[in-house]
Amino acid sequence: MLSCAVAEDSVRLVVFLGAPGSGKGTQAKRLAISNPKIVHFSTGDSLREAIKKATLLGIEAKAYVERGQLVPDGTMIRLIESELEALKQVDTVVLDGFPRTVAQAEALEQSPTTRVTKVYYFKLSHSILVERLSGRRLCSNCSEPYHVQFFPPKVAGQCDKCGGKLIQRNDDKGDVIETRLAVYESQTATLLEYYGQSNRLITIDASRTPETIHDELARWLM
Ligand code: AMP
């Protein structure tokens, strides 16, 4: 467990909350590129990397990630604790994919070196989420995101930026998409109430263009 009492110079944490496919990762990456004071941390990326390297964390997380289920809270809290320890000199960390349960949110609240200042909720309808997730492709080399219909690469199957091969995440396929959305509704959506109670929640209309959303977030996070 992370321990109590918040220090004056604590790291500012900004949480991006929303269902899978709502655009949190895309926006967090853009913000980190456009503002050197901002670091993006994605628990999903971190777990995928651990699975690829077959570390102890990866071996433990693999089956949960493949099924679209949440990795147990204890494991995720230990992961975030060690990541935030390494980022303690940073001004602002955008958390993409954490917290996903009330237990994870409570662990963050107890950290002495960080404080959650704002939570941006990426609001999007179920049908658009399914459409976005099922058409999503990622560069296997640099992770640049594409969409087969809404944002295709110039050359089919190939990343515009580095020429890497585009792949579809296994959990962006078939039934796993529905499982992930159901898990979001049953375990994560309750965080809207949790953060709403402390006046830190800002709702973002995630159906707009990535450029419009980026401009709005960049203004908020100046
Ligand atoms: P994401 O890339 O954020 O959609 O995460 C991919 C998968 O990683 C999720 O479906 C979960 O299996 C796992 N995961 C990521 N973040 C968390 C978290 N905070 N708690 C539990 N599982 C997580």
Residues whose N, C-alpha, C, O or C-beta is under 5 A from the ligand:
A	BS01	AMP	P20 T43 G44 D45 L47 Y64 V65 G68 Q69 L70 V71 M76 D96 G97 F98 P99 R100
